[in-house]
Amino acid sequence: MLARNENEPVSLVRTALAGMIAMAAAMGFGRFSYTPILPGMMSGVPLSASDAGFIASANFVGYLAGAVLAAYGWAAGRERAVALAALAANALLLAAMAVTTSVPVFAVIRFLAGLASAFSMVFTSSIVLSHGAAAGNDHVQSAHFGGPGAGIALSALMVLLIGIAFPDAGGWRADWIGGALFSALGLAAAWALLPAGPAAAARKGPEPAIAWTPPMLLVTLSYGIFGFGYVITATFLVAIARMDAAGAFVEFLCWFIAGVTAAVALFGWKPFVRVLGLGGVYVAAVVIEVAGVLATVMLPHSLAPLIGGALFGATFLAITAYGLQIGRKLSPESPRRVMALMTAAFGLGQIVGPLIAGWVAEGTGSFTLPTYIAAAALGICALLVLPVIKKLG
């Protein structure tokens, strides 16, 4: 049932669309819909800021575990089956969030969802990006990594509409069920569109170990710190808007804008790659993200989440995609291992970020100090890659 004919000609349009839809379901809904749903859970369950950070970190522990497991060769030849099974699990786990109010159970569900999203991301990407690379078409990568942004925008719209339909404190349950339904539709579309496996040129058997040169170490460390710095805003942006009493429409709009800008970010950054190179674009995007993160707490409450969301969305997926691309360029013989292990470094940063942010926010009564910590971490992230720019050319 999960197989497709390997001899069937591969359409790059269908392949890019499969990647975009799968990433929207697994990442936009599976991971990032927690952000717009969280304020309703905090008031409706209820959850404290530290509870919210703990649940978010459990998701990232699962993501880390999935990324590490994906680095091994057990799925070679079965990438499509694993990716689709992970999408199915993602839909079921989103629905499961609606049937409990227990913080430990939430954490277990989100851990499993993180595992599923990592498998979906790594194995879907290994198929989609290999076909784009084999054809020399970088629009495939841009569409693929635009998927999470599209999912983020759709999840924001979904939460707004459900909030109108279910104005009571139980609306957060309907949010999770809505996300599950979207993910089920995404699974059906990916099953119909996703190629049978990676491009033939990418099938070389087990990959060699990553060449851990100083540039590769610096980029991986930077990528891990980026995971810490970006995730605080990614998790709590809508909660910050709620605490600032910005209003329901601003809460919706800030996450919707973040999603829309993220969906088109790689297309927008593409011309600058020719001018600045991969390393230069990575650093520039991180610096702009620092500005966006600081904007969420430094601008007037009516503007802060909107401008912060726009700058955040315009950069975080570009940094994610170009960081992986830099890693693949530095260790070209081990593309799957690079993707999996850099994702693992990213995952380690994500685990720590929400825990610290939730704990500090509960102690100080706001997310201002955690946001400054995130901005400082992102600054370090940019500095680490500066020595690598010349190496990349």
C-alpha positions as a Markdown table, in Angstrom:
| # | Residue | x | y | z |
|---|---|---|---|---|
| 1 | Met | 0.0 | 0.0 | 0.0 |
| 2 | Leu | 2.8 | 2.4 | 0.8 |
| 3 | Ala | 4.9 | 1.6 | -2.2 |
| 4 | Arg | 5.1 | 3.4 | -5.5 |
| 5 | Asn | 6.5 | 2.1 | -8.8 |
| 6 | Glu | 10.2 | 3.0 | -8.7 |
| 7 | Asn | 10.3 | 3.2 | -12.5 |
| 8 | Glu | 7.5 | 5.8 | -12.6 |
| 9 | Pro | 8.9 | 9.1 | -14.0 |
| 10 | Val | 9.3 | 11.7 | -11.2 |
| 11 | Ser | 7.7 | 15.1 | -11.6 |
| 12 | Leu | 9.6 | 17.8 | -9.8 |
| 13 | Val | 6.4 | 19.8 | -9.3 |
| 14 | Arg | 4.7 | 16.8 | -7.7 |
| 15 | Thr | 7.8 | 16.1 | -5.6 |
| 16 | Ala | 8.0 | 19.7 | -4.4 |
| 17 | Leu | 4.3 | 19.7 | -3.6 |
| 18 | Ala | 4.6 | 16.4 | -1.7 |
| 19 | Gly | 7.5 | 17.8 | 0.4 |
| 20 | Met | 5.7 | 21.1 | 1.1 |
| 21 | Ile | 2.5 | 19.3 | 2.2 |
| 22 | Ala | 4.3 | 16.7 | 4.3 |
| 23 | Met | 6.4 | 19.5 | 6.0 |
| 24 | Ala | 3.2 | 21.6 | 6.6 |
| 25 | Ala | 1.6 | 18.6 | 8.4 |
| 26 | Ala | 4.6 | 17.3 | 10.3 |
| 27 | Met | 6.2 | 20.6 | 11.2 |
| 28 | Gly | 3.7 | 23.4 | 10.8 |
| 29 | Phe | 1.0 | 21.4 | 12.6 |
| 30 | Gly | 2.8 | 18.6 | 14.3 |
| 31 | Arg | 5.3 | 20.9 | 16.0 |
| 32 | Phe | 4.5 | 24.5 | 15.7 |
| 33 | Ser | 0.7 | 24.5 | 16.2 |
| 34 | Tyr | 1.5 | 24.2 | 19.9 |
| 35 | Thr | 2.4 | 27.9 | 19.8 |
| 36 | Pro | -1.1 | 29.3 | 18.9 |
| 37 | Ile | -2.9 | 26.6 | 20.9 |
| 38 | Leu | -0.8 | 27.2 | 24.1 |
| 39 | Pro | -2.5 | 30.4 | 25.4 |
| 40 | Gly | -5.9 | 28.5 | 25.4 |
| 41 | Met | -4.3 | 25.6 | 27.2 |
| 42 | Met | -2.7 | 27.8 | 29.8 |
| 43 | Ser | -6.1 | 29.3 | 30.7 |
| 44 | Gly | -8.3 | 26.3 | 30.0 |
| 45 | Val | -6.4 | 23.3 | 31.5 |
| 46 | Pro | -4.8 | 25.4 | 33.2 |
| 47 | Leu | -1.0 | 25.3 | 32.7 |
| 48 | Ser | 1.7 | 27.4 | 34.2 |
| 49 | Ala | 4.6 | 28.9 | 32.2 |
| 50 | Ser | 6.9 | 26.2 | 33.5 |
| 51 | Asp | 4.4 | 23.5 | 32.6 |
| 52 | Ala | 4.2 | 24.9 | 29.1 |
| 53 | Gly | 8.0 | 24.9 | 28.8 |
| 54 | Phe | 8.2 | 21.3 | 30.1 |
| 55 | Ile | 5.7 | 20.0 | 27.5 |
| 56 | Ala | 7.5 | 21.9 | 24.7 |
| 57 | Ser | 10.8 | 20.5 | 25.8 |
| 58 | Ala | 9.4 | 16.9 | 25.8 |
| 59 | Asn | 8.5 | 17.4 | 22.1 |
| 60 | Phe | 12.0 | 18.5 | 21.4 |
| 61 | Val | 13.5 | 15.5 | 23.3 |
| 62 | Gly | 11.4 | 13.3 | 21.0 |
| 63 | Tyr | 12.7 | 15.3 | 18.0 |
| 64 | Leu | 16.3 | 14.8 | 19.1 |
| 65 | Ala | 15.8 | 11.1 | 19.6 |
| 66 | Gly | 14.2 | 10.8 | 16.1 |
| 67 | Ala | 17.1 | 12.7 | 14.5 |
| 68 | Val | 19.7 | 10.5 | 16.2 |
| 69 | Leu | 17.9 | 7.3 | 15.2 |
| 70 | Ala | 17.5 | 8.6 | 11.6 |
| 71 | Ala | 21.3 | 9.0 | 11.3 |
| 72 | Tyr | 21.7 | 5.2 | 11.1 |
| 73 | Gly | 21.2 | 3.1 | 7.9 |
| 74 | Trp | 18.2 | 1.0 | 9.1 |
| 75 | Ala | 15.7 | 2.9 | 6.8 |
| 76 | Ala | 17.8 | 2.7 | 3.6 |
| 77 | Gly | 15.4 | 1.7 | 0.8 |
| 78 | Arg | 12.4 | 2.3 | 3.1 |
| 79 | Glu | 12.5 | 6.1 | 3.3 |
| 80 | Arg | 9.0 | 6.5 | 1.8 |
| 81 | Ala | 7.3 | 4.0 | 4.1 |
| 82 | Val | 8.9 | 5.5 | 7.2 |
| 83 | Ala | 8.0 | 9.0 | 6.2 |
| 84 | Leu | 4.4 | 8.1 | 5.6 |
| 85 | Ala | 4.1 | 6.1 | 8.8 |
| 86 | Ala | 5.5 | 9.1 | 10.7 |
| 87 | Leu | 2.9 | 11.3 | 9.1 |
| 88 | Ala | 0.2 | 8.9 | 10.2 |
| 89 | Ala | 1.5 | 8.8 | 13.8 |
| 90 | Asn | 1.6 | 12.6 | 13.7 |
| 91 | Ala | -2.1 | 12.9 | 13.0 |
| 92 | Leu | -3.0 | 10.4 | 15.7 |
| 93 | Leu | -0.8 | 12.1 | 18.3 |
| 94 | Leu | -2.3 | 15.5 | 17.5 |
| 95 | Ala | -5.8 | 14.1 | 18.2 |
| 96 | Ala | -4.5 | 12.5 | 21.4 |
| 97 | Met | -3.7 | 15.9 | 22.9 |
| 98 | Ala | -7.4 | 16.6 | 23.0 |
| 99 | Val | -8.3 | 13.8 | 25.4 |
| 100 | Thr | -6.3 | 14.6 | 28.5 |
| 101 | Thr | -5.5 | 17.4 | 30.9 |
| 102 | Ser | -2.5 | 15.7 | 32.5 |
| 103 | Val | 0.8 | 17.5 | 32.2 |
| 104 | Pro | 2.8 | 14.2 | 32.2 |
| 105 | Val | 0.5 | 12.7 | 29.6 |
| 106 | Phe | 0.8 | 15.8 | 27.5 |
| 107 | Ala | 4.6 | 15.5 | 27.7 |
| 108 | Val | 4.6 | 11.8 | 26.6 |
| 109 | Ile | 2.3 | 12.6 | 23.7 |
| 110 | Arg | 4.5 | 15.5 | 22.6 |
| 111 | Phe | 7.6 | 13.4 | 23.0 |
| 112 | Leu | 6.2 | 10.8 | 20.6 |
| 113 | Ala | 5.1 | 13.6 | 18.2 |
| 114 | Gly | 8.6 | 15.0 | 18.2 |
| 115 | Leu | 9.9 | 11.5 | 17.3 |
| 116 | Ala | 7.4 | 11.3 | 14.4 |
| 117 | Ser | 8.1 | 14.8 | 13.1 |
| 118 | Ala | 11.9 | 14.1 | 13.1 |
| 119 | Phe | 11.4 | 10.9 | 11.1 |
| 120 | Ser | 9.0 | 12.7 | 8.7 |
| 121 | Met | 11.4 | 15.6 | 8.2 |
| 122 | Val | 14.6 | 13.6 | 7.7 |
| 123 | Phe | 13.1 | 10.9 | 5.4 |
| 124 | Thr | 10.8 | 13.1 | 3.4 |
| 125 | Ser | 13.7 | 15.5 | 2.9 |
| 126 | Ser | 16.0 | 12.7 | 1.9 |
| 127 | Ile | 13.6 | 11.9 | -0.9 |
| 128 | Val | 12.5 | 15.3 | -2.0 |
| 129 | Leu | 15.8 | 17.1 | -1.8 |
| 130 | Ser | 17.7 | 14.3 | -3.6 |
| 131 | His | 15.4 | 14.6 | -6.6 |
| 132 | Gly | 15.7 | 18.4 | -6.6 |
| 133 | Ala | 19.5 | 18.1 | -6.4 |
| 134 | Ala | 19.7 | 15.4 | -9.1 |
| 135 | Ala | 17.8 | 17.8 | -11.5 |
| 136 | Gly | 19.8 | 20.8 | -10.4 |
| 137 | Asn | 16.5 | 22.6 | -9.4 |
| 138 | Asp | 16.8 | 24.6 | -6.1 |
| 139 | His | 13.1 | 25.6 | -6.3 |
| 140 | Val | 12.3 | 22.2 | -5.0 |
| 141 | Gln | 14.2 | 22.9 | -1.8 |
| 142 | Ser | 12.6 | 26.3 | -1.5 |
| 143 | Ala | 9.1 | 24.8 | -1.8 |
| 144 | His | 9.9 | 21.9 | 0.5 |
| 145 | Phe | 11.2 | 24.1 | 3.3 |
| 146 | Gly | 8.3 | 26.6 | 2.8 |
| 147 | Gly | 5.9 | 23.8 | 3.9 |
| 148 | Pro | 6.3 | 24.5 | 7.7 |
| 149 | Gly | 5.5 | 28.2 | 7.1 |
| 150 | Ala | 2.4 | 27.3 | 5.2 |
| 151 | Gly | 1.4 | 25.0 | 8.0 |
| 152 | Ile | 2.1 | 27.7 | 10.6 |
| 153 | Ala | -0.1 | 30.2 | 8.8 |
| 154 | Leu | -2.9 | 27.6 | 8.4 |
| 155 | Ser | -2.7 | 26.6 | 12.1 |
| 156 | Ala | -3.0 | 30.3 | 13.1 |
| 157 | Leu | -6.1 | 30.6 | 10.9 |
| 158 | Met | -7.5 | 27.4 | 12.2 |
| 159 | Val | -7.1 | 28.5 | 15.9 |
| 160 | Leu | -8.8 | 31.8 | 15.1 |
| 161 | Leu | -11.8 | 30.2 | 13.4 |
| 162 | Ile | -12.2 | 27.6 | 16.1 |
| 163 | Gly | -11.9 | 30.3 | 18.8 |
| 164 | Ile | -14.8 | 32.1 | 17.2 |
| 165 | Ala | -16.8 | 28.8 | 17.0 |
| 166 | Phe | -15.9 | 27.6 | 20.4 |
| 167 | Pro | -15.3 | 30.7 | 22.6 |
| 168 | Asp | -15.3 | 28.8 | 25.9 |
| 169 | Ala | -12.2 | 27.5 | 27.6 |
| 170 | Gly | -12.5 | 24.1 | 26.0 |
| 171 | Gly | -11.7 | 25.4 | 22.5 |
| 172 | Trp | -8.1 | 24.2 | 22.7 |
| 173 | Arg | -9.3 | 20.6 | 22.4 |
| 174 | Ala | -11.0 | 21.4 | 19.1 |
| 175 | Asp | -7.7 | 23.1 | 18.0 |
| 176 | Trp | -5.8 | 19.8 | 18.4 |
| 177 | Ile | -8.5 | 17.8 | 16.6 |
| 178 | Gly | -8.5 | 20.3 | 13.7 |
| 179 | Gly | -4.8 | 19.9 | 13.4 |
| 180 | Ala | -5.2 | 16.1 | 13.4 |
| 181 | Leu | -7.7 | 16.4 | 10.5 |
| 182 | Phe | -5.4 | 18.6 | 8.5 |
| 183 | Ser | -2.5 | 16.2 | 9.1 |
| 184 | Ala | -4.6 | 13.2 | 7.9 |
| 185 | Leu | -5.3 | 15.1 | 4.7 |
| 186 | Gly | -1.6 | 15.8 | 4.4 |
| 187 | Leu | -0.9 | 12.1 | 4.7 |
| 188 | Ala | -3.3 | 11.3 | 1.9 |
| 189 | Ala | -1.7 | 13.9 | -0.3 |
| 190 | Ala | 1.9 | 12.8 | 0.4 |
| 191 | Trp | 1.0 | 9.2 | -0.2 |
| 192 | Ala | -0.3 | 10.2 | -3.7 |
| 193 | Leu | 2.6 | 12.5 | -4.6 |
| 194 | Leu | 5.8 | 11.4 | -2.9 |
| 195 | Pro | 8.3 | 9.5 | -5.1 |
| 196 | Ala | 9.2 | 5.9 | -4.3 |
| 197 | Gly | 12.5 | 6.8 | -2.8 |
| 198 | Pro | 15.5 | 9.1 | -3.1 |
| 199 | Ala | 17.0 | 9.8 | -6.6 |
| 200 | Ala | 19.0 | 6.9 | -7.9 |
| 201 | Ala | 22.2 | 9.0 | -7.8 |
| 202 | Ala | 21.7 | 9.4 | -4.0 |
| 203 | Arg | 21.5 | 5.6 | -3.3 |
| 204 | Lys | 25.1 | 4.7 | -2.5 |
| 205 | Gly | 24.6 | 2.4 | 0.4 |
| 206 | Pro | 25.9 | 3.2 | 3.9 |
| 207 | Glu | 27.4 | 6.7 | 4.1 |
| 208 | Pro | 30.9 | 7.3 | 5.5 |
| 209 | Ala | 31.3 | 9.1 | 8.9 |
| 210 | Ile | 31.1 | 12.9 | 8.9 |
| 211 | Ala | 34.4 | 14.6 | 8.4 |
| 212 | Trp | 34.6 | 16.7 | 11.6 |
| 213 | Thr | 36.8 | 19.5 | 10.4 |
| 214 | Pro | 36.9 | 22.8 | 12.5 |
| 215 | Pro | 34.4 | 24.5 | 10.1 |
| 216 | Met | 32.0 | 21.5 | 10.4 |
| 217 | Leu | 32.3 | 21.7 | 14.2 |
| 218 | Leu | 31.7 | 25.5 | 14.3 |
| 219 | Val | 28.7 | 25.2 | 12.0 |
| 220 | Thr | 27.2 | 22.3 | 14.1 |
| 221 | Leu | 27.7 | 24.2 | 17.3 |
| 222 | Ser | 26.2 | 27.3 | 15.8 |
| 223 | Tyr | 23.2 | 25.3 | 14.6 |
| 224 | Gly | 22.7 | 23.9 | 18.1 |
| 225 | Ile | 22.8 | 27.3 | 19.7 |
| 226 | Phe | 20.4 | 28.5 | 17.0 |
| 227 | Gly | 17.9 | 25.8 | 18.2 |
| 228 | Phe | 18.1 | 27.3 | 21.7 |
| 229 | Gly | 17.7 | 30.9 | 20.6 |
| 230 | Tyr | 14.9 | 30.6 | 18.0 |
| 231 | Val | 12.7 | 28.2 | 20.0 |
| 232 | Ile | 11.9 | 30.6 | 22.8 |
| 233 | Thr | 10.1 | 32.9 | 20.4 |
| 234 | Ala | 8.8 | 30.0 | 18.4 |
| 235 | Thr | 7.2 | 28.5 | 21.5 |
| 236 | Phe | 6.0 | 31.6 | 23.4 |
| 237 | Leu | 5.3 | 34.3 | 20.8 |
| 238 | Val | 1.5 | 34.0 | 21.0 |
| 239 | Ala | 1.7 | 33.6 | 24.8 |
| 240 | Ile | 3.7 | 36.9 | 24.9 |
| 241 | Ala | 0.9 | 38.6 | 22.9 |
| 242 | Arg | -1.7 | 37.2 | 25.3 |
| 243 | Met | 0.2 | 38.4 | 28.4 |
| 244 | Asp | 0.5 | 41.8 | 26.8 |
| 245 | Ala | -3.3 | 41.9 | 26.2 |
| 246 | Ala | -2.7 | 42.6 | 22.6 |
| 247 | Gly | -6.1 | 41.1 | 21.7 |
| 248 | Ala | -7.2 | 37.9 | 19.9 |
| 249 | Phe | -6.8 | 39.3 | 16.4 |
| 250 | Val | -3.2 | 40.4 | 17.1 |
| 251 | Glu | -2.5 | 36.9 | 18.6 |
| 252 | Phe | -3.8 | 35.3 | 15.4 |
| 253 | Leu | -2.1 | 37.8 | 13.1 |
| 254 | Cys | 1.4 | 37.6 | 14.6 |
| 255 | Trp | 1.6 | 33.8 | 14.1 |
| 256 | Phe | -0.2 | 34.0 | 10.7 |
| 257 | Ile | 2.4 | 36.6 | 9.5 |
| 258 | Ala | 5.2 | 34.4 | 10.8 |
| 259 | Gly | 3.9 | 31.5 | 8.8 |
| 260 | Val | 3.3 | 33.5 | 5.6 |
| 261 | Thr | 6.8 | 35.1 | 5.7 |
| 262 | Ala | 8.3 | 31.7 | 6.5 |
| 263 | Ala | 6.6 | 30.1 | 3.6 |
| 264 | Val | 8.2 | 32.4 | 1.1 |
| 265 | Ala | 11.4 | 33.1 | 2.9 |
| 266 | Leu | 13.7 | 30.8 | 0.9 |
| 267 | Phe | 12.5 | 32.3 | -2.4 |
| 268 | Gly | 13.2 | 35.8 | -1.0 |
| 269 | Trp | 16.6 | 34.9 | 0.3 |
| 270 | Lys | 17.7 | 33.0 | -2.9 |
| 271 | Pro | 19.1 | 36.1 | -4.8 |
| 272 | Phe | 21.2 | 37.0 | -1.8 |
| 273 | Val | 22.9 | 33.6 | -1.8 |
| 274 | Arg | 24.6 | 34.5 | -5.1 |
| 275 | Val | 25.9 | 37.8 | -3.6 |
| 276 | Leu | 26.7 | 36.8 | 0.0 |
| 277 | Gly | 27.2 | 33.0 | -0.3 |
| 278 | Leu | 25.7 | 30.4 | 2.0 |
| 279 | Gly | 27.6 | 31.5 | 5.1 |
| 280 | Gly | 26.9 | 35.2 | 4.5 |
| 281 | Val | 23.2 | 34.6 | 4.1 |
| 282 | Tyr | 23.1 | 32.4 | 7.2 |
| 283 | Val | 24.8 | 35.1 | 9.3 |
| 284 | Ala | 22.6 | 37.9 | 7.9 |
| 285 | Ala | 19.4 | 36.0 | 8.6 |
| 286 | Val | 20.5 | 35.3 | 12.2 |
| 287 | Val | 21.2 | 39.0 | 12.7 |
| 288 | Ile | 17.8 | 39.9 | 11.4 |
| 289 | Glu | 16.2 | 37.3 | 13.6 |
| 290 | Val | 17.9 | 38.9 | 16.6 |
| 291 | Ala | 16.1 | 42.1 | 15.7 |
| 292 | Gly | 12.8 | 40.2 | 15.4 |
| 293 | Val | 13.2 | 38.5 | 18.7 |
| 294 | Leu | 14.1 | 41.8 | 20.5 |
| 295 | Ala | 11.1 | 43.4 | 18.8 |
| 296 | Thr | 8.7 | 41.1 | 20.5 |
| 297 | Val | 9.4 | 42.7 | 23.9 |
| 298 | Met | 10.8 | 46.2 | 23.0 |
| 299 | Leu | 8.2 | 47.7 | 20.7 |
| 300 | Pro | 4.7 | 48.8 | 21.7 |
| 301 | His | 2.4 | 45.9 | 22.6 |
| 302 | Ser | 0.2 | 46.4 | 19.5 |
| 303 | Leu | 3.1 | 46.2 | 17.1 |
| 304 | Ala | 5.7 | 44.0 | 18.9 |
| 305 | Pro | 4.2 | 40.6 | 18.1 |
| 306 | Leu | 3.4 | 41.6 | 14.5 |
| 307 | Ile | 6.9 | 42.9 | 13.6 |
| 308 | Gly | 8.6 | 40.3 | 15.7 |
| 309 | Gly | 6.5 | 37.6 | 14.0 |
| 310 | Ala | 7.3 | 38.9 | 10.5 |
| 311 | Leu | 11.1 | 39.1 | 11.1 |
| 312 | Phe | 11.0 | 35.7 | 12.9 |
| 313 | Gly | 9.1 | 34.0 | 10.0 |
| 314 | Ala | 11.3 | 35.6 | 7.4 |
| 315 | Thr | 14.5 | 34.1 | 8.9 |
| 316 | Phe | 14.1 | 30.9 | 11.0 |
| 317 | Leu | 13.3 | 28.5 | 8.2 |
| 318 | Ala | 15.9 | 30.1 | 5.9 |
| 319 | Ile | 18.5 | 29.6 | 8.7 |
| 320 | Thr | 17.3 | 26.0 | 9.2 |
| 321 | Ala | 17.6 | 25.2 | 5.5 |
| 322 | Tyr | 20.8 | 27.0 | 4.8 |
| 323 | Gly | 22.5 | 25.7 | 7.9 |
| 324 | Leu | 21.8 | 22.1 | 6.7 |
| 325 | Gln | 23.0 | 23.1 | 3.2 |
| 326 | Ile | 26.3 | 24.4 | 4.7 |
| 327 | Gly | 26.7 | 21.1 | 6.6 |
| 328 | Arg | 26.1 | 19.1 | 3.4 |
| 329 | Lys | 28.7 | 21.3 | 1.5 |
| 330 | Leu | 31.3 | 20.8 | 4.3 |
| 331 | Ser | 30.8 | 17.0 | 4.4 |
| 332 | Pro | 29.4 | 16.2 | 0.9 |
| 333 | Glu | 29.9 | 12.4 | 1.2 |
| 334 | Ser | 27.5 | 12.1 | 4.2 |
| 335 | Pro | 24.4 | 14.1 | 3.4 |
| 336 | Arg | 21.9 | 12.0 | 5.4 |
| 337 | Arg | 24.2 | 11.8 | 8.4 |
| 338 | Val | 24.9 | 15.6 | 8.3 |
| 339 | Met | 21.1 | 16.3 | 8.2 |
| 340 | Ala | 20.4 | 13.9 | 11.0 |
| 341 | Leu | 23.2 | 14.9 | 13.3 |
| 342 | Met | 22.9 | 18.6 | 12.7 |
| 343 | Thr | 19.2 | 18.2 | 13.4 |
| 344 | Ala | 20.2 | 16.5 | 16.6 |
| 345 | Ala | 22.4 | 19.4 | 17.7 |
| 346 | Phe | 19.5 | 21.7 | 16.8 |
| 347 | Gly | 17.2 | 19.5 | 18.9 |
| 348 | Leu | 19.5 | 19.7 | 22.0 |
| 349 | Gly | 19.2 | 23.5 | 21.9 |
| 350 | Gln | 15.5 | 23.2 | 21.6 |
| 351 | Ile | 15.2 | 21.0 | 24.6 |
| 352 | Val | 17.0 | 23.5 | 26.9 |
| 353 | Gly | 15.3 | 26.7 | 25.5 |
| 354 | Pro | 11.7 | 26.2 | 26.6 |
| 355 | Leu | 12.7 | 24.9 | 30.0 |
| 356 | Ile | 14.8 | 27.9 | 30.8 |
| 357 | Ala | 12.3 | 30.3 | 29.3 |
| 358 | Gly | 9.4 | 28.8 | 31.2 |
| 359 | Trp | 11.3 | 28.8 | 34.5 |
| 360 | Val | 12.6 | 32.4 | 34.1 |
| 361 | Ala | 9.2 | 33.7 | 32.9 |
| 362 | Glu | 7.4 | 32.1 | 35.9 |
| 363 | Gly | 10.0 | 33.7 | 38.3 |
| 364 | Thr | 9.9 | 37.1 | 36.7 |
| 365 | Gly | 6.3 | 37.3 | 35.6 |
| 366 | Ser | 7.1 | 38.0 | 32.0 |
| 367 | Phe | 9.0 | 36.7 | 28.9 |
| 368 | Thr | 11.2 | 39.8 | 28.6 |
| 369 | Leu | 14.3 | 38.3 | 30.2 |
| 370 | Pro | 14.0 | 34.9 | 28.4 |
| 371 | Thr | 13.7 | 36.9 | 25.2 |
| 372 | Tyr | 17.0 | 38.8 | 25.9 |
| 373 | Ile | 18.7 | 35.5 | 26.6 |
| 374 | Ala | 17.4 | 34.1 | 23.3 |
| 375 | Ala | 18.8 | 37.2 | 21.4 |
| 376 | Ala | 22.2 | 36.8 | 23.1 |
| 377 | Ala | 22.3 | 33.2 | 22.1 |
| 378 | Leu | 21.5 | 34.0 | 18.5 |
| 379 | Gly | 24.3 | 36.6 | 18.5 |
| 380 | Ile | 26.7 | 33.9 | 19.5 |
| 381 | Cys | 25.3 | 31.7 | 16.8 |
| 382 | Ala | 26.2 | 34.3 | 14.1 |
| 383 | Leu | 29.7 | 34.9 | 15.4 |
| 384 | Leu | 30.6 | 31.2 | 15.3 |
| 385 | Val | 29.9 | 31.0 | 11.5 |
| 386 | Leu | 31.9 | 34.1 | 10.6 |
| 387 | Pro | 35.2 | 32.2 | 10.4 |
| 388 | Val | 33.6 | 29.6 | 8.1 |
| 389 | Ile | 32.4 | 32.1 | 5.4 |
| 390 | Lys | 35.7 | 32.1 | 3.5 |
| 391 | Lys | 35.8 | 28.3 | 3.6 |
| 392 | Leu | 32.4 | 28.1 | 1.9 |
| 393 | Gly | 33.4 | 30.5 | -0.9 |
